[in-house]
């Protein structure tokens, strides 16, 4: 509504996450896996930022870094003006209720030995001073909010289907009324009919509670449906970021073009006419990225400068950013 | 009708109620519990019912056979049970007709210096079961603690596991000798001869058997730590001690339970070997292991002297194993749901 007045809720600048590699008898550090290598973006209040990219490009790591589940190597993560990358111990813990996460595998993200009620109540137990009855009431409320029957609270996760388990995970994430939720491929492990349910639930909740999402996914069409803006990641770096419609209709970066051309078309008659950009070769190892542009080894239009200099991250349009030498 | 039953169950479900109802379906565990109950009852209250002094030497009754040897007297079997002292039997080794030494005063017979085996068995059971349980508990606590710390906190992993390797590499026998030489008299003076040696033995067995548990637990914690629900707990901000208590411990319960049940067996047997070496309880102090070893020299004359303590040890170990098995199943919600 008031686009001008919207403030960024989350501001990530030059975020780096390098996992050291130790080798030899003395366990000396011989290198690092540069899972996330200097990414910057903002998420406005109440919007959904989609983060897409192929497997192993570092999008999940980026999501986890944003919640400080890893000790980041470098960079700042400002949530409402407070840099959570440098917070320690109790300060960080006090900030946790504002940011939550929904996980990819609903089977693995729920403790098999705990009842659904106690799983959903765990955040309450940790951060709110509630009596047993108040906790129970809040759990019932949350179960209603995600569309699960209240009496399921006494059951164990293995008694539920994948979609229901993901709802349990969502209920847990909502327990503390967070402002910001990282959705780490929340629909990747579900089958298509249930994906829609979960996505609709996420949209409804956003509308009702004014949530802000960082939606990590490799399902490009789902991201288009859900996200206001989309960021594309390749080998630890952002290659393009822009408003959803602009990015999908006029992708600028050659990698984005290749990625989008891989989206299947619903109409088989038209599907044959799509000019597919088929990338050759494999993604280079993040422990040893190529010189120059990260994408130069597979880029169909790469020129000499791409193999020498790293392209700059710059604005190329209204809220549209990309990192490529070839874009004017 | 069925829906009301379901609702009733939903309202009345409590964790321990569920655990018990699953436990009841495990027949082996139930039998194990009954057998273990009988053994416990026997060793605790038995000496009050069978009041013979296990230390009293009835030298004229030495080497009495157990009443069970009546089963091998052929046609005289009924006479043997009704009037044991009158029985004559043919000893094929000596080729003479001899009197079978059996008496209802000593249903399980006596040893070579005339002490009642039944009384000794009950007295010894107290010590053996107590040593087994406490030593197992001690080794379990130490093993789990070290395993969890090593698995969860990467910084102490190397240190703690090398410490575990160190204990595994220690030659146990010389160590025992040294410990016992150093501490036996001090402990005896401090706690009295029996309690002192009891503490010493429990300590020694506990301290030399926690390593397997520690390794198994560490491995399981390492695997568990990578699961997403631990990450979820971290993202909630649950502190490490509660992550361990709430998420790690319940999930490593089954390996712990298995080591615990096996640990009791090992502890009872280790105690008996210690006694055999003269490092444990004094030689006149009955324990199951001690009785077993004393009996081995007389196995030809009266096999019952080996069979009864052996049976007691085996039954205890077996029943505890079955109880552990049933408990492990009952505590796993996935199995419980079936």
Interface residues (C-beta under 8 A of the other chain):
Chain A: X64 X67 X69 X92 X93 X96 X97 X99 X100 X101 X103 X104 X105 X108 X109 X110 X111 X112 X113 X114 X122 X123 X126 X127 X151 X154 X156 X158 X159 X169 X172
Chain B: X7 X10 X13 X227 X228 X229 X231 X232 X233 X234 X235 X236 X237 X238 X239 X242 X246 X247 X250 X251 X332 X333 X334 X337
